[in-house]
Amino acid sequence: MKNIFLLILSLFLFAGCEKEIDLDLENQSGNIVIEANVTDQIGPYYV
């Protein structure tokens, strides 16, 4: 029973680790955008 409670609690905590941020950007054409992913796989890594 304790393990089930910890599992459910962990799921709620990890589901809440997402935050959406709205940035008030005016005309920002020409800026550089870098997109990346974090994984547990070994390299090589690219930017």
mmCIF file as Biopython writes it, N, C-alpha, C and O atoms, coordinates in Angstrom:
data_model
#
loop_
_atom_site.group_PDB
_atom_site.id
_atom_site.type_symbol
_atom_site.label_atom_id
_atom_site.label_alt_id
_atom_site.label_comp_id
_atom_site.label_asym_id
_atom_site.label_entity_id
_atom_site.label_seq_id
_atom_site.pdbx_PDB_ins_code
_atom_site.Cartn_x
_atom_site.Cartn_y
_atom_site.Cartn_z
_atom_site.occupancy
_atom_site.B_iso_or_equiv
_atom_site.auth_seq_id
_atom_site.auth_asym_id
_atom_site.pdbx_PDB_model_num
ATOM 1   N N  . MET A ? 1  ? 0.828  -1.189 0.000   1.0 0.0 1  A 1 
ATOM 2   C CA . MET A ? 1  ? 0.000  0.000  0.000   1.0 0.0 1  A 1 
ATOM 3   C C  . MET A ? 1  ? 0.879  1.261  0.000   1.0 0.0 1  A 1 
ATOM 4   O O  . MET A ? 1  ? 0.573  2.245  -0.673  1.0 0.0 1  A 1 
ATOM 5   N N  . LYS A ? 2  ? 1.962  1.208  0.760   1.0 0.0 2  A 1 
ATOM 6   C CA . LYS A ? 2  ? 2.862  2.360  0.818   1.0 0.0 2  A 1 
ATOM 7   C C  . LYS A ? 2  ? 3.526  2.598  -0.536  1.0 0.0 2  A 1 
ATOM 8   O O  . LYS A ? 2  ? 3.719  3.744  -0.941  1.0 0.0 2  A 1 
ATOM 9   N N  . ASN A ? 3  ? 3.878  1.516  -1.239  1.0 0.0 3  A 1 
ATOM 10  C CA . ASN A ? 3  ? 4.514  1.656  -2.551  1.0 0.0 3  A 1 
ATOM 11  C C  . ASN A ? 3  ? 3.559  2.279  -3.561  1.0 0.0 3  A 1 
ATOM 12  O O  . ASN A ? 3  ? 3.971  3.094  -4.386  1.0 0.0 3  A 1 
ATOM 13  N N  . ILE A ? 4  ? 2.294  1.904  -3.500  1.0 0.0 4  A 1 
ATOM 14  C CA . ILE A ? 4  ? 1.303  2.469  -4.423  1.0 0.0 4  A 1 
ATOM 15  C C  . ILE A ? 4  ? 1.137  3.963  -4.152  1.0 0.0 4  A 1 
ATOM 16  O O  . ILE A ? 4  ? 1.055  4.764  -5.083  1.0 0.0 4  A 1 
ATOM 17  N N  . PHE A ? 5  ? 1.089  4.329  -2.876  1.0 0.0 5  A 1 
ATOM 18  C CA . PHE A ? 5  ? 0.970  5.744  -2.518  1.0 0.0 5  A 1 
ATOM 19  C C  . PHE A ? 5  ? 2.166  6.536  -3.032  1.0 0.0 5  A 1 
ATOM 20  O O  . PHE A ? 5  ? 1.996  7.626  -3.579  1.0 0.0 5  A 1 
ATOM 21  N N  . LEU A ? 6  ? 3.370  6.003  -2.862  1.0 0.0 6  A 1 
ATOM 22  C CA . LEU A ? 6  ? 4.572  6.698  -3.339  1.0 0.0 6  A 1 
ATOM 23  C C  . LEU A ? 6  ? 4.580  6.815  -4.860  1.0 0.0 6  A 1 
ATOM 24  O O  . LEU A ? 6  ? 5.019  7.829  -5.404  1.0 0.0 6  A 1 
ATOM 25  N N  . LEU A ? 7  ? 4.101  5.790  -5.543  1.0 0.0 7  A 1 
ATOM 26  C CA . LEU A ? 7  ? 4.031  5.824  -7.002  1.0 0.0 7  A 1 
ATOM 27  C C  . LEU A ? 7  ? 3.062  6.910  -7.470  1.0 0.0 7  A 1 
ATOM 28  O O  . LEU A ? 7  ? 3.382  7.686  -8.370  1.0 0.0 7  A 1 
ATOM 29  N N  . ILE A ? 8  ? 1.893  6.963  -6.865  1.0 0.0 8  A 1 
ATOM 30  C CA . ILE A ? 8  ? 0.909  7.974  -7.249  1.0 0.0 8  A 1 
ATOM 31  C C  . ILE A ? 8  ? 1.419  9.371  -6.916  1.0 0.0 8  A 1 
ATOM 32  O O  . ILE A ? 8  ? 1.247  10.296 -7.710  1.0 0.0 8  A 1 
ATOM 33  N N  . LEU A ? 9  ? 2.038  9.534  -5.767  1.0 0.0 9  A 1 
ATOM 34  C CA . LEU A ? 9  ? 2.601  10.827 -5.389  1.0 0.0 9  A 1 
ATOM 35  C C  . LEU A ? 9  ? 3.688  11.259 -6.374  1.0 0.0 9  A 1 
ATOM 36  O O  . LEU A ? 9  ? 3.747  12.426 -6.760  1.0 0.0 9  A 1 
ATOM 37  N N  . SER A ? 10 ? 4.538  10.331 -6.776  1.0 0.0 10 A 1 
ATOM 38  C CA . SER A ? 10 ? 5.601  10.640 -7.740  1.0 0.0 10 A 1 
ATOM 39  C C  . SER A ? 10 ? 5.021  11.063 -9.083  1.0 0.0 10 A 1 
ATOM 40  O O  . SER A ? 10 ? 5.526  11.991 -9.716  1.0 0.0 10 A 1 
ATOM 41  N N  . LEU A ? 11 ? 3.963  10.387 -9.519  1.0 0.0 11 A 1 
ATOM 42  C CA . LEU A ? 11 ? 3.343  10.748 -10.794 1.0 0.0 11 A 1 
ATOM 43  C C  . LEU A ? 11 ? 2.785  12.167 -10.753 1.0 0.0 11 A 1 
ATOM 44  O O  . LEU A ? 11 ? 2.926  12.914 -11.722 1.0 0.0 11 A 1 
ATOM 45  N N  . PHE A ? 12 ? 2.158  12.544 -9.651  1.0 0.0 12 A 1 
ATOM 46  C CA . PHE A ? 12 ? 1.638  13.902 -9.533  1.0 0.0 12 A 1 
ATOM 47  C C  . PHE A ? 12 ? 2.763  14.929 -9.495  1.0 0.0 12 A 1 
ATOM 48  O O  . PHE A ? 12 ? 2.633  16.004 -10.080 1.0 0.0 12 A 1 
ATOM 49  N N  . LEU A ? 13 ? 3.856  14.618 -8.821  1.0 0.0 13 A 1 
ATOM 50  C CA . LEU A ? 13 ? 4.964  15.566 -8.744  1.0 0.0 13 A 1 
ATOM 51  C C  . LEU A ? 13 ? 5.630  15.763 -10.100 1.0 0.0 13 A 1 
ATOM 52  O O  . LEU A ? 13 ? 5.949  16.891 -10.477 1.0 0.0 13 A 1 
ATOM 53  N N  . PHE A ? 14 ? 5.842  14.668 -10.838 1.0 0.0 14 A 1 
ATOM 54  C CA . PHE A ? 14 ? 6.498  14.782 -12.134 1.0 0.0 14 A 1 
ATOM 55  C C  . PHE A ? 14 ? 5.580  15.386 -13.184 1.0 0.0 14 A 1 
ATOM 56  O O  . PHE A ? 14 ? 6.059  16.010 -14.130 1.0 0.0 14 A 1 
ATOM 57  N N  . ALA A ? 15 ? 4.282  15.216 -13.039 1.0 0.0 15 A 1 
ATOM 58  C CA . ALA A ? 15 ? 3.346  15.822 -13.986 1.0 0.0 15 A 1 
ATOM 59  C C  . ALA A ? 15 ? 3.307  17.334 -13.806 1.0 0.0 15 A 1 
ATOM 60  O O  . ALA A ? 15 ? 2.945  18.055 -14.736 1.0 0.0 15 A 1 
ATOM 61  N N  . GLY A ? 16 ? 3.671  17.820 -12.634 1.0 0.0 16 A 1 
ATOM 62  C CA . GLY A ? 16 ? 3.644  19.251 -12.368 1.0 0.0 16 A 1 
ATOM 63  C C  . GLY A ? 16 ? 4.935  19.956 -12.727 1.0 0.0 16 A 1 
ATOM 64  O O  . GLY A ? 16 ? 5.068  21.147 -12.445 1.0 0.0 16 A 1 
ATOM 65  N N  . CYS A ? 17 ? 5.884  19.280 -13.333 1.0 0.0 17 A 1 
ATOM 66  C CA . CYS A ? 17 ? 7.182  19.882 -13.655 1.0 0.0 17 A 1 
ATOM 67  C C  . CYS A ? 17 ? 7.171  20.505 -15.047 1.0 0.0 17 A 1 
ATOM 68  O O  . CYS A ? 17 ? 8.183  20.477 -15.748 1.0 0.0 17 A 1 
ATOM 69  N N  . GLU A ? 18 ? 6.058  21.053 -15.440 1.0 0.0 18 A 1 
ATOM 70  C CA . GLU A ? 18 ? 5.945  21.652 -16.756 1.0 0.0 18 A 1 
ATOM 71  C C  . GLU A ? 18 ? 5.373  23.050 -16.580 1.0 0.0 18 A 1 
ATOM 72  O O  . GLU A ? 18 ? 4.344  23.229 -15.928 1.0 0.0 18 A 1 
ATOM 73  N N  . LYS A ? 19 ? 6.037  24.031 -17.158 1.0 0.0 19 A 1 
ATOM 74  C CA . LYS A ? 19 ? 5.581  25.401 -17.001 1.0 0.0 19 A 1 
ATOM 75  C C  . LYS A ? 19 ? 5.618  26.096 -18.355 1.0 0.0 19 A 1 
ATOM 76  O O  . LYS A ? 19 ? 6.624  26.047 -19.062 1.0 0.0 19 A 1 
ATOM 77  N N  . GLU A ? 20 ? 4.518  26.738 -18.705 1.0 0.0 20 A 1 
ATOM 78  C CA . GLU A ? 20 ? 4.438  27.464 -19.965 1.0 0.0 20 A 1 
ATOM 79  C C  . GLU A ? 20 ? 4.653  28.944 -19.685 1.0 0.0 20 A 1 
ATOM 80  O O  . GLU A ? 20 ? 4.031  29.520 -18.793 1.0 0.0 20 A 1 
ATOM 81  N N  . ILE A ? 21 ? 5.536  29.542 -20.454 1.0 0.0 21 A 1 
ATOM 82  C CA . ILE A ? 21 ? 5.873  30.950 -20.267 1.0 0.0 21 A 1 
ATOM 83  C C  . ILE A ? 21 ? 5.502  31.704 -21.540 1.0 0.0 21 A 1 
ATOM 84  O O  . ILE A ? 21 ? 5.952  31.354 -22.631 1.0 0.0 21 A 1 
ATOM 85  N N  . ASP A ? 22 ? 4.685  32.731 -21.395 1.0 0.0 22 A 1 
ATOM 86  C CA . ASP A ? 22 ? 4.339  33.593 -22.522 1.0 0.0 22 A 1 
ATOM 87  C C  . ASP A ? 22 ? 5.244  34.818 -22.482 1.0 0.0 22 A 1 
ATOM 88  O O  . ASP A ? 22 ? 5.215  35.595 -21.528 1.0 0.0 22 A 1 
ATOM 89  N N  . LEU A ? 23 ? 6.039  34.980 -23.520 1.0 0.0 23 A 1 
ATOM 90  C CA . LEU A ? 23 ? 6.943  36.120 -23.606 1.0 0.0 23 A 1 
ATOM 91  C C  . LEU A ? 23 ? 6.313  37.200 -24.470 1.0 0.0 23 A 1 
ATOM 92  O O  . LEU A ? 23 ? 5.786  36.914 -25.546 1.0 0.0 23 A 1 
ATOM 93  N N  . ASP A ? 24 ? 6.365  38.420 -24.009 1.0 0.0 24 A 1 
ATOM 94  C CA . ASP A ? 24 ? 5.828  39.550 -24.760 1.0 0.0 24 A 1 
ATOM 95  C C  . ASP A ? 24 ? 6.920  40.067 -25.697 1.0 0.0 24 A 1 
ATOM 96  O O  . ASP A ? 24 ? 7.666  40.987 -25.361 1.0 0.0 24 A 1 
ATOM 97  N N  . LEU A ? 25 ? 6.993  39.460 -26.864 1.0 0.0 25 A 1 
ATOM 98  C CA . LEU A ? 25 ? 8.021  39.831 -27.835 1.0 0.0 25 A 1 
ATOM 99  C C  . LEU A ? 25 ? 7.399  40.662 -28.943 1.0 0.0 25 A 1 
ATOM 100 O O  . LEU A ? 25 ? 6.355  40.312 -29.493 1.0 0.0 25 A 1 
ATOM 101 N N  . GLU A ? 26 ? 8.047  41.750 -29.255 1.0 0.0 26 A 1 
ATOM 102 C CA . GLU A ? 26 ? 7.605  42.553 -30.384 1.0 0.0 26 A 1 
ATOM 103 C C  . GLU A ? 26 ? 8.234  41.954 -31.638 1.0 0.0 26 A 1 
ATOM 104 O O  . GLU A ? 26 ? 8.593  40.777 -31.633 1.0 0.0 26 A 1 
ATOM 105 N N  . ASN A ? 27 ? 8.373  42.703 -32.673 1.0 0.0 27 A 1 
ATOM 106 C CA . ASN A ? 27 ? 8.942  42.202 -33.917 1.0 0.0 27 A 1 
ATOM 107 C C  . ASN A ? 27 ? 10.413 41.851 -33.686 1.0 0.0 27 A 1 
ATOM 108 O O  . ASN A ? 27 ? 11.257 42.746 -33.662 1.0 0.0 27 A 1 
ATOM 109 N N  . GLN A ? 28 ? 10.726 40.601 -33.521 1.0 0.0 28 A 1 
ATOM 110 C CA . GLN A ? 28 ? 12.078 40.140 -33.205 1.0 0.0 28 A 1 
ATOM 111 C C  . GLN A ? 28 ? 12.645 39.302 -34.348 1.0 0.0 28 A 1 
ATOM 112 O O  . GLN A ? 28 ? 13.305 38.293 -34.098 1.0 0.0 28 A 1 
ATOM 113 N N  . SER A ? 29 ? 12.406 39.694 -35.573 1.0 0.0 29 A 1 
ATOM 114 C CA . SER A ? 29 ? 12.925 38.925 -36.696 1.0 0.0 29 A 1 
ATOM 115 C C  . SER A ? 29 ? 14.444 39.038 -36.756 1.0 0.0 29 A 1 
ATOM 116 O O  . SER A ? 29 ? 15.013 40.076 -36.419 1.0 0.0 29 A 1 
ATOM 117 N N  . GLY A ? 30 ? 15.082 37.976 -37.181 1.0 0.0 30 A 1 
ATOM 118 C CA . GLY A ? 30 ? 16.526 37.972 -37.307 1.0 0.0 30 A 1 
ATOM 119 C C  . GLY A ? 30 ? 17.259 37.443 -36.097 1.0 0.0 30 A 1 
ATOM 120 O O  . GLY A ? 30 ? 18.488 37.376 -36.117 1.0 0.0 30 A 1 
ATOM 121 N N  . ASN A ? 31 ? 16.559 37.067 -35.046 1.0 0.0 31 A 1 
ATOM 122 C CA . ASN A ? 31 ? 17.226 36.507 -33.868 1.0 0.0 31 A 1 
ATOM 123 C C  . ASN A ? 31 ? 17.544 35.035 -34.084 1.0 0.0 31 A 1 
ATOM 124 O O  . ASN A ? 31 ? 16.870 34.359 -34.861 1.0 0.0 31 A 1 
ATOM 125 N N  . ILE A ? 32 ? 18.545 34.549 -33.416 1.0 0.0 32 A 1 
ATOM 126 C CA . ILE A ? 32 ? 18.950 33.152 -33.507 1.0 0.0 32 A 1 
ATOM 127 C C  . ILE A ? 32 ? 18.161 32.344 -32.486 1.0 0.0 32 A 1 
ATOM 128 O O  . ILE A ? 32 ? 18.037 32.735 -31.325 1.0 0.0 32 A 1 
ATOM 129 N N  . VAL A ? 33 ? 17.629 31.209 -32.938 1.0 0.0 33 A 1 
ATOM 130 C CA . VAL A ? 33 ? 16.884 30.308 -32.059 1.0 0.0 33 A 1 
ATOM 131 C C  . VAL A ? 33 ? 17.643 28.998 -31.979 1.0 0.0 33 A 1 
ATOM 132 O O  . VAL A ? 33 ? 17.984 28.414 -33.008 1.0 0.0 33 A 1 
ATOM 133 N N  . ILE A ? 34 ? 17.911 28.529 -30.767 1.0 0.0 34 A 1 
ATOM 134 C CA . ILE A ? 34 ? 18.604 27.259 -30.561 1.0 0.0 34 A 1 
ATOM 135 C C  . ILE A ? 34 ? 17.622 26.289 -29.926 1.0 0.0 34 A 1 
ATOM 136 O O  . ILE A ? 34 ? 17.042 26.577 -28.879 1.0 0.0 34 A 1 
ATOM 137 N N  . GLU A ? 35 ? 17.436 25.132 -30.565 1.0 0.0 35 A 1 
ATOM 138 C CA . GLU A ? 35 ? 16.537 24.104 -30.050 1.0 0.0 35 A 1 
ATOM 139 C C  . GLU A ? 35 ? 17.376 22.903 -29.646 1.0 0.0 35 A 1 
ATOM 140 O O  . GLU A ? 35 ? 18.288 22.509 -30.374 1.0 0.0 35 A 1 
ATOM 141 N N  . ALA A ? 36 ? 17.075 22.317 -28.491 1.0 0.0 36 A 1 
ATOM 142 C CA . ALA A ? 36 ? 17.878 21.198 -28.001 1.0 0.0 36 A 1 
ATOM 143 C C  . ALA A ? 36 ? 16.990 20.197 -27.276 1.0 0.0 36 A 1 
ATOM 144 O O  . ALA A ? 36 ? 15.880 20.523 -26.854 1.0 0.0 36 A 1 
ATOM 145 N N  . ASN A ? 37 ? 17.489 18.987 -27.139 1.0 0.0 37 A 1 
ATOM 146 C CA . ASN A ? 37 ? 16.840 17.926 -26.373 1.0 0.0 37 A 1 
ATOM 147 C C  . ASN A ? 37 ? 17.842 17.351 -25.393 1.0 0.0 37 A 1 
ATOM 148 O O  . ASN A ? 37 ? 19.027 17.237 -25.708 1.0 0.0 37 A 1 
ATOM 149 N N  . VAL A ? 38 ? 17.379 16.992 -24.216 1.0 0.0 38 A 1 
ATOM 150 C CA . VAL A ? 38 ? 18.227 16.355 -23.217 1.0 0.0 38 A 1 
ATOM 151 C C  . VAL A ? 38 ? 17.901 14.869 -23.229 1.0 0.0 38 A 1 
ATOM 152 O O  . VAL A ? 38 ? 16.753 14.478 -23.017 1.0 0.0 38 A 1 
ATOM 153 N N  . THR A ? 39 ? 18.920 14.034 -23.479 1.0 0.0 39 A 1 
ATOM 154 C CA . THR A ? 39 ? 18.710 12.587 -23.511 1.0 0.0 39 A 1 
ATOM 155 C C  . THR A ? 39 ? 19.774 11.899 -22.671 1.0 0.0 39 A 1 
ATOM 156 O O  . THR A ? 39 ? 20.729 12.521 -22.207 1.0 0.0 39 A 1 
ATOM 157 N N  . ASP A ? 40 ? 19.584 10.602 -22.490 1.0 0.0 40 A 1 
ATOM 158 C CA . ASP A ? 40 ? 20.559 9.811  -21.751 1.0 0.0 40 A 1 
ATOM 159 C C  . ASP A ? 40 ? 21.441 8.993  -22.691 1.0 0.0 40 A 1 
ATOM 160 O O  . ASP A ? 40 ? 22.150 8.090  -22.245 1.0 0.0 40 A 1 
ATOM 161 N N  . GLN A ? 41 ? 21.402 9.300  -23.981 1.0 0.0 41 A 1 
ATOM 162 C CA . GLN A ? 41 ? 22.204 8.569  -24.950 1.0 0.0 41 A 1 
ATOM 163 C C  . GLN A ? 41 ? 23.600 9.172  -25.026 1.0 0.0 41 A 1 
ATOM 164 O O  . GLN A ? 41 ? 23.798 10.357 -24.759 1.0 0.0 41 A 1 
ATOM 165 N N  . ILE A ? 42 ? 24.565 8.332  -25.397 1.0 0.0 42 A 1 
ATOM 166 C CA . ILE A ? 42 ? 25.932 8.815  -25.516 1.0 0.0 42 A 1 
ATOM 167 C C  . ILE A ? 42 ? 26.096 9.605  -26.811 1.0 0.0 42 A 1 
ATOM 168 O O  . ILE A ? 42 ? 25.347 9.392  -27.765 1.0 0.0 42 A 1 
ATOM 169 N N  . GLY A ? 43 ? 27.073 10.517 -26.852 1.0 0.0 43 A 1 
ATOM 170 C CA . GLY A ? 43 ? 27.301 11.465 -27.932 1.0 0.0 43 A 1 
ATOM 171 C C  . GLY A ? 43 ? 27.600 10.827 -29.254 1.0 0.0 43 A 1 
ATOM 172 O O  . GLY A ? 43 ? 27.499 9.605  -29.356 1.0 0.0 43 A 1 
ATOM 173 N N  . PRO A ? 44 ? 27.958 11.556 -30.261 1.0 0.0 44 A 1 
ATOM 174 C CA . PRO A ? 44 ? 28.350 12.961 -30.300 1.0 0.0 44 A 1 
ATOM 175 C C  . PRO A ? 44 ? 27.139 13.886 -30.175 1.0 0.0 44 A 1 
ATOM 176 O O  . PRO A ? 44 ? 26.010 13.498 -30.478 1.0 0.0 44 A 1 
ATOM 177 N N  . TYR A ? 45 ? 27.392 15.110 -29.725 1.0 0.0 45 A 1 
ATOM 178 C CA . TYR A ? 45 ? 26.345 16.092 -29.498 1.0 0.0 45 A 1 
ATOM 179 C C  . TYR A ? 45 ? 26.490 17.221 -30.510 1.0 0.0 45 A 1 
ATOM 180 O O  . TYR A ? 45 ? 27.604 17.592 -30.879 1.0 0.0 45 A 1 
ATOM 181 N N  . TYR A ? 46 ? 25.379 17.757 -30.950 1.0 0.0 46 A 1 
ATOM 182 C CA . TYR A ? 46 ? 25.377 18.829 -31.948 1.0 0.0 46 A 1 
ATOM 183 C C  . TYR A ? 46 ? 24.557 19.997 -31.434 1.0 0.0 46 A 1 
ATOM 184 O O  . TYR A ? 46 ? 23.603 19.817 -30.677 1.0 0.0 46 A 1 
ATOM 185 N N  . VAL A ? 47 ? 24.938 21.192 -31.851 1.0 0.0 47 A 1 
ATOM 186 C CA . VAL A ? 47 ? 24.154 22.401 -31.554 1.0 0.0 47 A 1 
ATOM 187 C C  . VAL A ? 47 ? 23.794 23.032 -32.875 1.0 0.0 47 A 1 
ATOM 188 O O  . VAL A ? 47 ? 23.131 24.069 -32.904 1.0 0.0 47 A 1 
#
